[in-house]
């Protein structure tokens, strides 16, 4: 990938000092915060088709994370450069019989089980609406609510509808989470810059909307 100047990209998100001052004092909501963590988990995904991430949360505490990828010891599609399931000739209807990746929700549950973490009564934040298989796992594990970012929307809309109905019939609460522009901008600022750059403050403690880099030069 072509290298880019982080400072130049950062300017697009900071805008004017007033814009930065406005964003800097805002915090993502709890739902945005945990969905952002789920999206970060998805960056570890090795699936070439639908990278996904999931986190398990109870009482605003992170319990476990997961992303979709191959079982330990099995080659990753991202390393090999092609989808194993499609390469095997398996169609969409039987994809779970050929796909070697575990889903994000399943892996989050597996990590919790491996570490002896009780997830009964917890919620999950997932970047993609759960499939039928993961819905059954979530219900059996005692998950009470599913927060999702995107609908599944496969080539089989009737099946997608069945999965949605299964989640509702199982008694799980369901809520779609949309991350605001402010929360995204603040996240990008944190990712693109040294997270703890010193911010310039006025004598009364209020931010000016400027930040200083590690050499002490003020940036607008």
RAFEN-V729366 format. One record per residue. RES is the residue in one letter. PSI is psi in whole degrees, 0 to 359 (none if undefined). D_FIRST is the distance of its C-alpha to the first C-alpha in Angstrom with 2 decimals. Layout:
res=RES psi=PSI d_first=D_FIRST
res=RES psi=PSI d_first=D_FIRST
This chain:
res=X psi=140 d_first=0.00
res=X psi=135 d_first=3.76
res=X psi=149 d_first=6.30
res=X psi=158 d_first=9.10
res=X psi=110 d_first=12.77
res=X psi=323 d_first=13.94
res=X psi=318 d_first=17.45
res=X psi=318 d_first=16.94
res=X psi=322 d_first=15.35
res=X psi=324 d_first=18.17
res=X psi=327 d_first=20.74
res=X psi=331 d_first=20.12
res=X psi=328 d_first=21.14
res=X psi=317 d_first=23.90
res=X psi=226 d_first=25.53
res=X psi=163 d_first=28.94
res=X psi=326 d_first=30.62
res=X psi=321 d_first=32.78
res=X psi=316 d_first=29.90
res=X psi=320 d_first=28.46
res=X psi=320 d_first=31.98
res=X psi=315 d_first=32.49
res=X psi=324 d_first=29.35
res=X psi=335 d_first=29.87
res=X psi=359 d_first=33.27
res=X psi=146 d_first=32.30
res=X psi=146 d_first=31.34
res=X psi=147 d_first=29.81
res=X psi=168 d_first=32.62
res=X psi=319 d_first=33.04
res=X psi=319 d_first=31.81
res=X psi=317 d_first=28.66
res=X psi=310 d_first=28.14
res=X psi=329 d_first=28.44
res=X psi=324 d_first=26.38
res=X psi=320 d_first=23.51
res=X psi=322 d_first=23.97
res=X psi=321 d_first=23.94
res=X psi=324 d_first=20.64
res=X psi=322 d_first=19.22
res=X psi=324 d_first=20.79
res=X psi=339 d_first=19.03
res=X psi=344 d_first=15.61
res=X psi=354 d_first=17.18
res=X psi=145 d_first=18.09
res=X psi=10 d_first=17.51
res=X psi=132 d_first=18.90
res=X psi=347 d_first=16.98
res=X psi=301 d_first=19.70
res=X psi=82 d_first=20.54
res=X psi=132 d_first=18.81
res=X psi=154 d_first=21.67
res=X psi=154 d_first=22.93
res=X psi=146 d_first=26.52
res=X psi=147 d_first=28.59
res=X psi=132 d_first=32.35
res=X psi=140 d_first=34.31
res=X psi=132 d_first=38.00
res=X psi=42 d_first=39.75
res=X psi=23 d_first=36.48
res=X psi=132 d_first=35.48
res=X psi=126 d_first=32.40
res=X psi=319 d_first=33.71
res=X psi=157 d_first=30.88
res=X psi=160 d_first=27.32
res=X psi=157 d_first=25.82
res=X psi=160 d_first=22.96
res=X psi=134 d_first=23.08
res=X psi=170 d_first=22.38
res=X psi=159 d_first=24.37
res=X psi=153 d_first=27.46
res=X psi=134 d_first=27.36
res=X psi=350 d_first=27.54
res=X psi=143 d_first=26.25
res=X psi=146 d_first=23.02
res=X psi=141 d_first=20.20
res=X psi=323 d_first=19.02
res=X psi=330 d_first=15.37
res=X psi=322 d_first=15.96
res=X psi=340 d_first=17.88
res=X psi=14 d_first=15.66
res=X psi=158 d_first=18.64
res=X psi=119 d_first=21.13
res=X psi=317 d_first=24.14
res=X psi=312 d_first=26.59
res=X psi=324 d_first=25.82
res=X psi=334 d_first=25.69
res=X psi=350 d_first=29.15
res=X psi=2 d_first=30.51
res=X psi=138 d_first=31.57
res=X psi=177 d_first=32.03
res=X psi=323 d_first=31.24
res=X psi=325 d_first=34.78
res=X psi=28 d_first=34.56
res=X psi=330 d_first=30.95
res=X psi=344 d_first=31.98
res=X psi=343 d_first=33.98
res=X psi=337 d_first=31.00
res=X psi=131 d_first=27.95
res=X psi=3 d_first=27.31
res=X psi=140 d_first=25.56
res=X psi=146 d_first=27.66
res=X psi=162 d_first=27.18
res=X psi=315 d_first=26.13
res=X psi=317 d_first=29.74
res=X psi=320 d_first=31.22
res=X psi=326 d_first=29.00
res=X psi=318 d_first=29.84
res=X psi=320 d_first=33.49
res=X psi=320 d_first=33.23
res=X psi=320 d_first=31.76
res=X psi=316 d_first=34.61
res=X psi=318 d_first=37.16
res=X psi=326 d_first=35.89
res=X psi=9 d_first=36.31
res=X psi=35 d_first=39.61
res=X psi=124 d_first=38.51
res=X psi=121 d_first=40.83
res=X psi=6 d_first=39.00
res=X psi=126 d_first=42.19
res=X psi=1 d_first=42.30
res=X psi=172 d_first=38.64
res=X psi=160 d_first=36.23
res=X psi=141 d_first=32.77
res=X psi=121 d_first=29.83
res=X psi=145 d_first=27.58
res=X psi=343 d_first=24.66
res=X psi=136 d_first=26.29
res=X psi=133 d_first=30.03
res=X psi=147 d_first=31.47
res=X psi=177 d_first=32.52
res=X psi=318 d_first=36.15
res=X psi=313 d_first=35.59
res=X psi=328 d_first=33.91
res=X psi=315 d_first=36.56
res=X psi=319 d_first=39.25
res=X psi=317 d_first=37.60
res=X psi=316 d_first=37.24
res=X psi=315 d_first=40.87
res=X psi=330 d_first=42.18
res=X psi=353 d_first=40.42
res=X psi=16 d_first=42.12
res=X psi=135 d_first=39.22
res=X psi=335 d_first=40.88
res=X psi=143 d_first=38.24
res=X psi=120 d_first=34.90
res=X psi=129 d_first=32.57
res=X psi=158 d_first=29.84
res=X psi=314 d_first=27.15
res=X psi=143 d_first=26.83
res=X psi=159 d_first=29.44
res=X psi=306 d_first=28.83
res=X psi=72 d_first=29.60
res=X psi=191 d_first=29.49
res=X psi=356 d_first=31.01
res=X psi=85 d_first=34.31
res=X psi=329 d_first=35.42
res=X psi=320 d_first=38.76
res=X psi=320 d_first=37.23
res=X psi=318 d_first=35.02
res=X psi=321 d_first=38.26
res=X psi=318 d_first=39.97
res=X psi=319 d_first=37.34
res=X psi=317 d_first=37.74
res=X psi=323 d_first=41.49
res=X psi=319 d_first=41.37
res=X psi=320 d_first=39.60
res=X psi=317 d_first=42.29
res=X psi=332 d_first=45.15
res=X psi=354 d_first=44.10
res=X psi=10 d_first=44.81
res=X psi=137 d_first=41.33
res=X psi=144 d_first=40.63
res=X psi=135 d_first=37.60
res=X psi=131 d_first=35.72
res=X psi=135 d_first=32.68
res=X psi=126 d_first=30.57
res=X psi=127 d_first=28.74
res=X psi=127 d_first=26.70
res=X psi=161 d_first=27.80
res=X psi=322 d_first=25.80
res=X psi=317 d_first=27.21
res=X psi=321 d_first=26.10
res=X psi=317 d_first=22.53
res=X psi=316 d_first=22.55
res=X psi=322 d_first=24.02
res=X psi=316 d_first=21.52
res=X psi=322 d_first=18.57
res=X psi=317 d_first=20.53
res=X psi=323 d_first=21.02
res=X psi=324 d_first=17.39
res=X psi=338 d_first=16.12
res=X psi=163 d_first=19.09
res=X psi=120 d_first=21.25
res=X psi=324 d_first=23.18
res=X psi=35 d_first=26.51
res=X psi=140 d_first=26.37
res=X psi=132 d_first=29.99
res=X psi=140 d_first=31.11
res=X psi=130 d_first=33.87
res=X psi=150 d_first=37.09
res=X psi=171 d_first=40.37
res=X psi=335 d_first=43.61
res=X psi=4 d_first=44.40
res=X psi=357 d_first=41.20
res=X psi=144 d_first=39.50
res=X psi=145 d_first=35.88
res=X psi=343 d_first=35.44
res=X psi=10 d_first=31.94
res=X psi=153 d_first=30.48
res=X psi=155 d_first=28.47
res=X psi=137 d_first=28.60
res=X psi=182 d_first=25.83
res=X psi=344 d_first=26.58
res=X psi=0 d_first=28.26
res=X psi=2 d_first=30.62
res=X psi=132 d_first=29.58
res=X psi=135 d_first=29.96
res=X psi=138 d_first=27.13
res=X psi=none d_first=28.09
